[in-house]
Amino acid sequence: MTSPDTNNFFSSSPHRLPTVSASEALQRSGSASNKPLSTGIDSLDAALQNRDVEFSTQHSSPGGLRRGEVAEVYGPPGVGKTAFAMQVTALALQSSSTVVWVDASATLAGSRLRELITANASLSPQSPTDGNGGVLKSFCHYTTPTLPHLLALLAYQSNSFPPANTSLLVIDGISTLLALALPRKFDDINSLQPTMKKSDAAQWASGRRWAVMGDMISKFGRLAATRNLAVLLTCQTTTRIRSETGAVLHPAISGNAWDSGISTRIVLCRDWMFNANDTQNSQRGEGTGDFRFAGVMKNKGVTYEGVGRVVAFRIENDGLREIQIDQAEVRLDLPPDLPPVSIKRKREEIANSESDEEGNASDQEFGWAGDEALNADHLLG
């Protein structure tokens, strides 16, 4: 049997997930404790359910983040990743379940969470009758200032983590902890060391990063499966530039082991929209509003080619609100056309100056090999 201080997962073997019979799995699938967690955006819930929104009624199975799986939301700073996670948290609390929130970068705004709970109280008939204080009693808040703190929280068993009846575990800003503890670049290596030792140290650090990433996503997946809860990770982005695709957004944490552990991946983007017929206001920068876009990149373990269904929404005082956009009347504020840049050397010569093995090694080092990327030009295409 697993000793009490070995890990945070109840299983007879540390190398496998607990076995569930077919009848038990069928019974769980129809129970209320196995229903997905709504994001508060109907079209996004329907997309995660692989349904059209008009067919996702109260008679069909609800959509949203599925329990027993790991979901990742990534996007640039200020796009609304934390607001998205807080919306899911507020709705989960209103359904009389427990939510665990772990701060990995910025501190959670408690007043904002209370506003969302109050705003969504009328939307959930199952909300407790003892007010917001009773709902917040089911909310557990942790702070992990470093990556070892987070790994220790996941690895060692505790009666309070996660509590009973937990349906959602949120790790907000997990990429920040990984970037601080195990950065991609290793410029801080002692400059007095020989070049060979620097290279060996960089390779060791890179291998250590991949090992920690694989171990961490394995722990998240095991925790989600054994405790029947949804794990929601928020992650920053990096910019990837290539001659074929131009600038694209890429998750700050990526790799074969990490991506295989992510069942659902959602990208958030932000842009201003302008009336296609009102060129005067467009030139003055007076748009129709500040919109966010949620694109489903991966669902149920299947990665889409490019971007899947895209949903537009706004962040308002009472939460995230979906916006219906007529693409014939609204256009994005596209960047100006730039004159082509003359290249002194032919592209073939530049490509041949580096061997294929070096190029593949560079892609693997930065986590770009075999990973999907988001091209902003295809958001509304």
VOPAGU-2260 file (C-alpha; in pm, 1 decimal, decimal comma):
REM VOPAGU-2260
SITE   aa  ch    i         X         Y         Z
SITE  MET   A    0       0,0       0,0       0,0
SITE  THR   A    1     107,2     356,7     -53,7
SITE  SER   A    2     248,1     511,8     262,0
SITE  PRO   A    3      81,6     832,7     389,8
SITE  ASP   A    4     382,5    1050,8     311,8
SITE  THR   A    5     470,7     909,7     -30,0
SITE  ASN   A    6     244,2    1094,4    -268,9
SITE  ASN   A    7     -89,4    1268,0    -300,6
SITE  PHE   A    8    -271,0     995,9    -491,9
SITE  PHE   A    9    -475,5     707,5    -354,6
SITE  SER   A   10    -376,9     396,0    -549,1
SITE  SER   A   11    -250,7      49,4    -468,1
SITE  SER   A   12      41,1     104,7    -705,6
SITE  PRO   A   13     240,4     423,5    -765,8
SITE  HIS   A   14     285,7     329,2   -1133,5
SITE  ARG   A   15     -73,6     302,1   -1254,8
SITE  LEU   A   16    -411,7     469,2   -1221,1
SITE  PRO   A   17    -686,3     293,7   -1024,1
SITE  THR   A   18    -891,3      41,4   -1223,6
SITE  VAL   A   19   -1259,8     122,5   -1277,7
SITE  SER   A   20   -1511,0    -132,8   -1401,6
SITE  ALA   A   21   -1729,8     -60,7   -1704,2
SITE  SER   A   22   -2050,9     -51,2   -1498,7
SITE  GLU   A   23   -1897,0     189,5   -1248,7
SITE  ALA   A   24   -1769,0     415,5   -1527,4
SITE  LEU   A   25   -2116,2     420,6   -1687,9
SITE  GLN   A   26   -2275,3     507,5   -1354,7
SITE  ARG   A   27   -2026,3     787,2   -1296,4
SITE  SER   A   28   -2081,6     936,1   -1641,0
SITE  GLY   A   29   -2449,4     997,2   -1565,0
SITE  SER   A   30   -2401,4    1128,7   -1211,8
SITE  ALA   A   31   -2405,1    1495,3   -1118,4
SITE  SER   A   32   -2052,9    1469,5    -976,8
SITE  ASN   A   33   -1916,7    1397,9   -1324,9
SITE  LYS   A   34   -2074,4    1688,7   -1511,9
SITE  PRO   A   35   -1832,9    1924,5   -1691,8
SITE  LEU   A   36   -1766,9    2269,3   -1548,3
SITE  SER   A   37   -1917,8    2554,2   -1746,0
SITE  THR   A   38   -1701,7    2842,2   -1865,3
SITE  GLY   A   39   -1996,9    3081,7   -1867,7
SITE  ILE   A   40   -1972,4    3118,6   -2247,5
SITE  ASP   A   41   -2237,1    2903,2   -2413,1
SITE  SER   A   42   -2068,7    2878,4   -2752,8
SITE  LEU   A   43   -1737,5    2778,8   -2593,5
SITE  ASP   A   44   -1909,5    2517,2   -2377,1
SITE  ALA   A   45   -2074,0    2379,2   -2691,3
SITE  ALA   A   46   -1740,2    2373,4   -2874,8
SITE  LEU   A   47   -1581,5    2177,3   -2590,6
SITE  GLN   A   48   -1874,7    1939,3   -2619,0
SITE  ASN   A   49   -1830,6    1911,3   -2999,2
SITE  ARG   A   50   -2183,0    2039,7   -3050,2
SITE  ASP   A   51   -2347,5    2342,5   -3201,9
SITE  VAL   A   52   -2479,5    2585,7   -2944,9
SITE  GLU   A   53   -2839,8    2547,2   -3064,1
SITE  PHE   A   54   -2823,4    2171,9   -2991,6
SITE  SER   A   55   -2667,1    2215,7   -2648,3
SITE  THR   A   56   -2986,8    2247,0   -2449,2
SITE  GLN   A   57   -3076,2    2143,2   -2099,0
SITE  HIS   A   58   -3177,7    1800,9   -2232,5
SITE  SER   A   59   -2828,1    1725,1   -2363,8
SITE  SER   A   60   -2514,7    1665,8   -2162,3
SITE  PRO   A   61   -2365,7    1993,5   -2041,3
SITE  GLY   A   62   -2051,9    2132,2   -2197,0
SITE  GLY   A   63   -1740,9    2285,3   -2046,9
SITE  LEU   A   64   -1421,1    2163,7   -1886,3
SITE  ARG   A   65   -1436,8    1789,8   -1825,2
SITE  ARG   A   66   -1346,9    1632,4   -1494,3
SITE  GLY   A   67   -1060,5    1389,2   -1481,0
SITE  GLU   A   68    -864,7    1589,3   -1742,0
SITE  VAL   A   69    -613,6    1873,3   -1760,6
SITE  ALA   A   70    -704,2    2192,2   -1947,7
SITE  GLU   A   71    -468,9    2475,0   -2040,9
SITE  VAL   A   72    -558,7    2836,2   -2120,3
SITE  TYR   A   73    -276,7    3041,4   -2268,4
SITE  GLY   A   74    -241,2    3388,5   -2413,5
SITE  PRO   A   75     -42,3    3713,1   -2389,2
SITE  PRO   A   76     -47,4    3927,7   -2072,8
SITE  GLY   A   77    -370,3    4115,7   -2005,9
SITE  VAL   A   78    -583,2    3904,6   -2237,6
SITE  GLY   A   79    -806,4    3768,3   -1959,2
SITE  LYS   A   80    -663,7    3431,2   -1854,6
SITE  THR   A   81    -714,9    3495,3   -1482,4
SITE  ALA   A   82   -1059,7    3643,2   -1548,5
SITE  PHE   A   83   -1147,7    3328,4   -1743,5
SITE  ALA   A   84   -1033,3    3105,9   -1455,9
SITE  MET   A   85   -1224,2    3317,1   -1203,5
SITE  GLN   A   86   -1543,1    3283,7   -1407,2
SITE  VAL   A   87   -1512,4    2903,9   -1409,1
SITE  THR   A   88   -1436,7    2916,5   -1035,6
SITE  ALA   A   89   -1743,2    3127,7    -954,0
SITE  LEU   A   90   -1974,3    2897,2   -1148,6
SITE  ALA   A   91   -1822,5    2587,3    -986,7
SITE  LEU   A   92   -1870,2    2734,9    -639,4
SITE  GLN   A   93   -2232,5    2810,5    -720,0
SITE  SER   A   94   -2286,5    2441,4    -794,0
SITE  SER   A   95   -2202,4    2355,7    -430,7
SITE  SER   A   96   -1860,5    2207,5    -507,9
SITE  THR   A   97   -1517,4    2289,7    -370,6
SITE  VAL   A   98   -1256,1    2481,1    -572,0
SITE  VAL   A   99    -882,4    2495,7    -501,4
SITE  TRP   A  100    -695,5    2800,0    -634,6
SITE  VAL   A  101    -315,0    2812,7    -639,9
SITE  ASP   A  102    -140,6    3144,3    -708,0
SITE  ALA   A  103     178,2    3084,3    -904,9
SITE  SER   A  104     243,3    3444,1   -1012,8
SITE  ALA   A  105       9,3    3730,9    -922,4
SITE  THR   A  106    -213,8    3732,4    -613,9
SITE  LEU   A  107    -580,3    3656,2    -660,2
SITE  ALA   A  108    -813,7    3956,7    -632,3
SITE  GLY   A  109   -1060,9    3837,7    -371,2
SITE  SER   A  110   -1297,0    4132,5    -417,3
SITE  ARG   A  111   -1328,1    4055,9    -787,7
SITE  LEU   A  112   -1412,3    3692,5    -715,3
SITE  ARG   A  113   -1687,8    3802,5    -475,3
SITE  GLU   A  114   -1834,0    4025,6    -746,9
SITE  LEU   A  115   -1846,2    3734,4    -990,2
SITE  ILE   A  116   -2008,7    3507,3    -733,5
SITE  THR   A  117   -2274,3    3768,7    -663,9
SITE  ALA   A  118   -2335,2    3830,1   -1034,2
SITE  ASN   A  119   -2370,6    3459,9   -1112,1
SITE  ALA   A  120   -2578,6    3372,2    -804,1
SITE  SER   A  121   -2906,0    3416,4    -992,3
SITE  LEU   A  122   -2787,2    3187,2   -1274,0
SITE  SER   A  123   -2747,1    2878,7   -1056,6
SITE  PRO   A  124   -3053,9    2735,9    -883,1
SITE  GLN   A  125   -2824,5    2507,6    -681,0
SITE  SER   A  126   -2640,2    2791,3    -507,9
SITE  PRO   A  127   -2635,4    2781,2    -126,0
SITE  THR   A  128   -2891,9    2980,8      65,2
SITE  ASP   A  129   -2656,0    3115,4     331,3
SITE  GLY   A  130   -2509,4    3390,9     114,6
SITE  ASN   A  131   -2167,8    3447,5     -38,7
SITE  GLY   A  132   -1992,1    3363,5     285,0
SITE  GLY   A  133   -2125,5    3009,1     262,9
SITE  VAL   A  134   -2012,1    2975,8     -97,7
SITE  LEU   A  135   -1662,7    3102,3     -18,3
SITE  LYS   A  136   -1629,7    2842,9     257,5
SITE  SER   A  137   -1582,5    2593,9     -25,7
SITE  PHE   A  138   -1296,7    2798,6    -174,1
SITE  CYS   A  139    -938,3    2703,0     -80,4
SITE  HIS   A  140    -657,2    2941,9    -163,1
SITE  TYR   A  141    -286,2    2854,5    -177,6
SITE  THR   A  142      24,8    3050,8    -275,5
SITE  THR   A  143     334,8    2883,9    -419,5
SITE  PRO   A  144     617,1    3139,7    -452,7
SITE  THR   A  145     856,8    2892,9    -617,4
SITE  LEU   A  146     837,4    2583,6    -833,7
SITE  PRO   A  147     957,3    2350,7    -551,5
SITE  HIS   A  148     663,3    2472,7    -340,3
SITE  LEU   A  149     421,0    2371,5    -614,5
SITE  LEU   A  150     586,5    2032,6    -668,0
SITE  ALA   A  151     577,6    1964,4    -294,2
SITE  LEU   A  152     208,3    2055,3    -282,1
SITE  LEU   A  153     137,6    1805,1    -558,9
SITE  ALA   A  154     363,2    1526,4    -435,9
SITE  TYR   A  155     298,9    1494,8     -62,9
SITE  GLN   A  156     -30,1    1379,0      78,5
SITE  SER   A  157    -238,2    1614,7     290,0
SITE  ASN   A  158    -586,6    1584,0     431,3
SITE  SER   A  159    -659,8    1938,0     318,7
SITE  PHE   A  160    -529,1    1918,0     -38,2
SITE  PRO   A  161    -740,3    1869,6    -228,5
SITE  PRO   A  162   -1043,4    1870,2       5,6
SITE  ALA   A  163   -1338,0    1638,4     -38,6
SITE  ASN   A  164   -1592,7    1730,6    -307,0
SITE  THR   A  165   -1331,1    1927,6    -505,0
SITE  SER   A  166   -1435,9    1972,7    -867,4
SITE  LEU   A  167   -1176,2    2224,4    -988,2
SITE  LEU   A  168    -807,3    2289,3    -930,5
SITE  VAL   A  169    -672,0    2614,3   -1078,4
SITE  ILE   A  170    -299,2    2684,2   -1113,3
SITE  ASP   A  171    -278,6    3048,8   -1218,1
SITE  GLY   A  172      44,0    3148,9   -1396,3
SITE  ILE   A  173     226,1    2816,5   -1389,0
SITE  SER   A  174     461,0    2922,9   -1669,8
SITE  THR   A  175     601,7    3198,2   -1446,6
SITE  LEU   A  176     727,9    2949,5   -1189,2
SITE  LEU   A  177     887,4    2730,6   -1454,8
SITE  ALA   A  178    1053,5    3026,0   -1628,2
SITE  LEU   A  179    1204,6    3151,8   -1302,6
SITE  ALA   A  180    1326,7    2813,4   -1183,0
SITE  LEU   A  181    1432,1    2664,1   -1518,3
SITE  PRO   A  182    1473,0    2935,3   -1784,3
SITE  ARG   A  183    1506,5    2851,0   -2152,4
SITE  LYS   A  184    1824,7    3055,6   -2186,1
SITE  PHE   A  185    2122,3    3002,2   -1963,9
SITE  ASP   A  186    2314,6    3328,5   -1996,0
SITE  ASP   A  187    2381,7    3334,5   -1622,2
SITE  ILE   A  188    2630,4    3047,7   -1645,4
SITE  ASN   A  189    2973,4    3149,2   -1520,5
SITE  SER   A  190    3140,1    3338,3   -1805,5
SITE  LEU   A  191    3483,7    3224,9   -1687,3
SITE  GLN   A  192    3406,3    2863,2   -1767,0
SITE  PRO   A  193    3537,1    2715,3   -2092,6
SITE  THR   A  194    3297,8    2696,9   -2384,2
SITE  MET   A  195    3272,0    2318,8   -2358,6
SITE  LYS   A  196    3167,8    2334,3   -1993,0
SITE  LYS   A  197    2913,3    2603,5   -2072,2
SITE  SER   A  198    2762,9    2383,8   -2340,3
SITE  ASP   A  199    2747,7    2084,5   -2105,1
SITE  ALA   A  200    2584,5    2295,2   -1835,0
SITE  ALA   A  201    2326,8    2429,6   -2080,2
SITE  GLN   A  202    2242,1    2079,4   -2202,5
SITE  TRP   A  203    2204,3    1955,3   -1845,4
SITE  ALA   A  204    1975,5    2245,6   -1757,2
SITE  SER   A  205    1766,9    2190,7   -2070,8
SITE  GLY   A  206    1730,3    1820,9   -1991,8
SITE  ARG   A  207    1636,3    1906,0   -1636,4
SITE  ARG   A  208    1362,9    2139,2   -1763,3
SITE  TRP   A  209    1207,3    1866,5   -1980,1
SITE  ALA   A  210    1223,3    1616,4   -1693,8
SITE  VAL   A  211    1049,3    1851,9   -1451,7
SITE  MET   A  212     783,6    1940,1   -1709,4
SITE  GLY   A  213     708,5    1573,7   -1775,5
SITE  ASP   A  214     691,1    1489,1   -1406,4
SITE  MET   A  215     467,2    1787,2   -1332,1
SITE  ILE   A  216     212,0    1720,9   -1607,1
SITE  SER   A  217     205,4    1354,9   -1502,5
SITE  LYS   A  218     117,8    1459,0   -1148,6
SITE  PHE   A  219    -157,0    1689,9   -1274,0
SITE  GLY   A  220    -309,7    1415,4   -1486,7
SITE  ARG   A  221    -292,2    1159,3   -1209,0
SITE  LEU   A  222    -448,0    1400,1    -960,1
SITE  ALA   A  223    -731,8    1482,5   -1201,4
SITE  ALA   A  224    -805,3    1115,2   -1268,9
SITE  THR   A  225    -784,9     984,9    -912,2
SITE  ARG   A  226    -982,5    1271,7    -754,4
SITE  ASN   A  227   -1231,8    1318,2   -1042,0
SITE  LEU   A  228   -1164,0    1689,6   -1076,3
SITE  ALA   A  229   -1075,0    1929,2   -1356,2
SITE  VAL   A  230    -729,1    2086,4   -1354,9
SITE  LEU   A  231    -712,5    2430,8   -1518,3
SITE  LEU   A  232    -369,3    2578,2   -1593,9
SITE  THR   A  233    -310,9    2936,2   -1712,6
SITE  CYS   A  234       3,9    2994,7   -1913,5
SITE  GLN   A  235     182,3    3281,0   -2087,9
SITE  THR   A  236     291,3    3284,6   -2451,6
SITE  THR   A  237     610,3    3321,7   -2646,3
SITE  THR   A  238     647,5    3464,7   -2996,6
SITE  ARG   A  239     776,8    3235,7   -3266,1
SITE  ILE   A  240     891,8    3389,1   -3594,3
SITE  ARG   A  241     956,9    3192,4   -3910,4
SITE  SER   A  242     975,8    3288,7   -4274,0
SITE  GLU   A  243     687,9    3060,2   -4373,5
SITE  THR   A  244     430,1    3170,6   -4115,3
SITE  GLY   A  245     558,0    3500,6   -3977,9
SITE  ALA   A  246     491,6    3580,8   -3611,4
SITE  VAL   A  247     275,1    3329,8   -3426,2
SITE  LEU   A  248     176,0    3282,8   -3062,9
SITE  HIS   A  249     305,8    2973,1   -2892,2
SITE  PRO   A  250     246,6    2837,9   -2539,1
SITE  ALA   A  251     529,3    2923,3   -2300,9
SITE  ILE   A  252     532,1    2560,5   -2181,9
SITE  SER   A  253     542,5    2297,3   -2452,4
SITE  GLY   A  254     701,8    1967,6   -2538,2
SITE  ASN   A  255     598,1    1616,2   -2627,9
SITE  ALA   A  256     541,9    1500,8   -2269,8
SITE  TRP   A  257     363,2    1819,7   -2168,0
SITE  ASP   A  258     137,7    1835,9   -2474,1
SITE  SER   A  259      36,6    1470,8   -2441,9
SITE  GLY   A  260     -84,4    1539,9   -2088,4
SITE  ILE   A  261    -302,8    1834,7   -2194,0
SITE  SER   A  262    -651,9    1719,9   -2297,1
SITE  THR   A  263    -799,6    2063,7   -2369,1
SITE  ARG   A  264    -609,8    2371,0   -2486,7
SITE  ILE   A  265    -771,4    2713,6   -2533,1
SITE  VAL   A  266    -594,9    3023,1   -2661,9
SITE  LEU   A  267    -710,3    3374,2   -2571,5
SITE  CYS   A  268    -641,0    3675,1   -2795,2
SITE  ARG   A  269    -738,4    4040,6   -2785,3
SITE  ASP   A  270    -812,0    4294,9   -3057,5
SITE  TRP   A  271   -1005,4    4610,2   -3139,2
SITE  MET   A  272   -1278,9    4593,4   -3399,2
SITE  PHE   A  273   -1395,1    4861,0   -3638,0
SITE  ASN   A  274   -1697,4    4908,9   -3856,0
SITE  ALA   A  275   -1598,3    4811,1   -4207,2
SITE  ASN   A  276   -1803,4    5098,2   -4355,4
SITE  ASP   A  277   -1681,2    5366,9   -4113,3
SITE  THR   A  278   -1330,9    5442,5   -4235,3
SITE  GLN   A  279   -1322,5    5785,5   -4066,8
SITE  ASN   A  280   -1357,6    5645,5   -3714,6
SITE  SER   A  281   -1120,1    5363,8   -3803,6
SITE  GLN   A  282    -850,3    5615,2   -3893,8
SITE  ARG   A  283    -904,5    5799,6   -3564,8
SITE  GLY   A  284    -879,5    5472,1   -3373,6
SITE  GLU   A  285   -1242,7    5482,7   -3254,1
SITE  GLY   A  286   -1351,2    5121,1   -3270,3
SITE  THR   A  287   -1663,0    4931,4   -3172,7
SITE  GLY   A  288   -1502,8    4789,1   -2860,7
SITE  ASP   A  289   -1228,2    4585,4   -2701,6
SITE  PHE   A  290   -1294,7    4220,5   -2782,8
SITE  ARG   A  291   -1137,6    3898,5   -2666,6
SITE  PHE   A  292   -1132,9    3575,5   -2862,7
SITE  ALA   A  293   -1122,8    3221,5   -2729,1
SITE  GLY   A  294   -1003,1    2961,6   -2977,2
SITE  VAL   A  295   -1011,4    2587,9   -2913,4
SITE  MET   A  296    -674,6    2447,5   -3015,6
SITE  LYS   A  297    -716,5    2100,0   -2866,1
SITE  ASN   A  298   -1020,7    1914,0   -2738,6
SITE  LYS   A  299   -1059,1    1566,0   -2591,4
SITE  GLY   A  300    -694,6    1497,7   -2664,5
SITE  VAL   A  301    -727,2    1580,6   -3036,9
SITE  THR   A  302    -521,5    1872,1   -3170,2
SITE  TYR   A  303    -688,8    2076,7   -3440,4
SITE  GLU   A  304    -503,0    2186,4   -3749,6
SITE  GLY   A  305    -469,9    2560,5   -3689,1
SITE  VAL   A  306    -750,8    2698,5   -3472,3
SITE  GLY   A  307   -1082,7    2528,6   -3408,6
SITE  ARG   A  308   -1398,5    2715,9   -3323,2
SITE  VAL   A  309   -1341,7    3078,6   -3218,0
SITE  VAL   A  310   -1574,3    3262,9   -2978,4
SITE  ALA   A  311   -1573,0    3639,5   -2915,7
SITE  PHE   A  312   -1643,4    3777,3   -2568,8
SITE  ARG   A  313   -1599,3    4079,2   -2345,0
SITE  ILE   A  314   -1487,7    4109,4   -1985,2
SITE  GLU   A  315   -1754,0    4304,0   -1797,3
SITE  ASN   A  316   -1823,1    4377,6   -1432,0
SITE  ASP   A  317   -2048,9    4074,3   -1398,9
SITE  GLY   A  318   -1813,6    3836,6   -1578,7
SITE  LEU   A  319   -1739,6    3715,1   -1930,4
SITE  ARG   A  320   -2012,1    3784,6   -2183,5
SITE  GLU   A  321   -2025,9    3632,9   -2529,7
SITE  ILE   A  322   -2047,5    3870,8   -2826,6
SITE  GLN   A  323   -2214,6    3775,5   -3152,7
SITE  ILE   A  324   -2012,4    3922,4   -3440,7
SITE  ASP   A  325   -2123,6    3973,7   -3796,7
SITE  GLN   A  326   -1803,5    3938,1   -3995,6
SITE  ALA   A  327   -1957,5    4130,1   -4287,7
SITE  GLU   A  328   -1997,7    4446,7   -4077,9
SITE  VAL   A  329   -1695,6    4431,3   -3850,4
SITE  ARG   A  330   -1328,6    4405,2   -3938,8
SITE  LEU   A  331   -1013,6    4369,2   -3734,2
SITE  ASP   A  332    -763,6    4652,4   -3709,6
SITE  LEU   A  333    -509,7    4494,8   -3939,7
SITE  PRO   A  334    -147,8    4612,9   -3936,9
SITE  PRO   A  335     -36,3    4843,6   -4219,0
SITE  ASP   A  336     118,0    4697,6   -4530,9
SITE  LEU   A  337     494,9    4715,7   -4508,6
SITE  PRO   A  338     724,0    4725,8   -4813,9
SITE  PRO   A  339     907,7    4401,3   -4879,3
SITE  VAL   A  340    1254,1    4377,4   -4730,1
SITE  SER   A  341    1534,5    4295,4   -4969,5
SITE  ILE   A  342    1736,7    3990,3   -4874,5
SITE  LYS   A  343    2103,7    4005,5   -4959,3
SITE  ARG   A  344    2143,1    3629,5   -4951,8
SITE  LYS   A  345    1903,3    3383,1   -5106,6
SITE  ARG   A  346    1681,6    3186,2   -4871,7
SITE  GLU   A  347    1833,1    2862,4   -4998,0
SITE  GLU   A  348    2180,3    2984,9   -4904,9
SITE  ILE   A  349    2063,8    3084,4   -4556,7
SITE  ALA   A  350    1895,4    2749,0   -4507,3
SITE  ASN   A  351    2200,4    2558,8   -4628,0
SITE  SER   A  352    2429,0    2749,6   -4391,7
SITE  GLU   A  353    2286,4    2545,2   -4105,8
SITE  SER   A  354    2260,2    2170,1   -4105,9
SITE  ASP   A  355    1925,2    2000,8   -4061,7
SITE  GLU   A  356    2043,5    1835,3   -3742,1
SITE  GLU   A  357    2130,0    2172,1   -3585,7
SITE  GLY   A  358    1793,6    2313,2   -3688,4
SITE  ASN   A  359    1606,8    2018,3   -3537,6
SITE  ALA   A  360    1809,1    2044,5   -3220,0
SITE  SER   A  361    1721,1    2413,0   -3192,1
SITE  ASP   A  362    1350,8    2336,6   -3232,2
SITE  GLN   A  363    1364,9    2071,0   -2962,7
SITE  GLU   A  364    1554,6    2299,2   -2727,8
SITE  PHE   A  365    1288,8    2567,1   -2744,4
SITE  GLY   A  366     995,1    2324,2   -2754,2
SITE  TRP   A  367     892,5    2408,2   -3110,0
SITE  ALA   A  368     933,7    2068,9   -3273,4
SITE  GLY   A  369     602,0    1905,4   -3353,3
SITE  ASP   A  370     392,6    2162,4   -3164,7
SITE  GLU   A  371      94,6    2349,9   -3290,1
SITE  ALA   A  372     104,5    2726,0   -3326,4
SITE  LEU   A  373    -153,4    2999,2   -3363,8
SITE  ASN   A  374    -149,7    3229,9   -3661,3
SITE  ALA   A  375    -354,0    3539,4   -3577,9
SITE  ASP   A  376    -458,4    3581,1   -3942,8
SITE  HIS   A  377    -681,9    3271,6   -3917,7
SITE  LEU   A  378    -882,1    3375,8   -3611,8
SITE  LEU   A  379   -1185,2    3499,3   -3802,8
SITE  GLY   A  380   -1117,8    3321,8   -4133,4
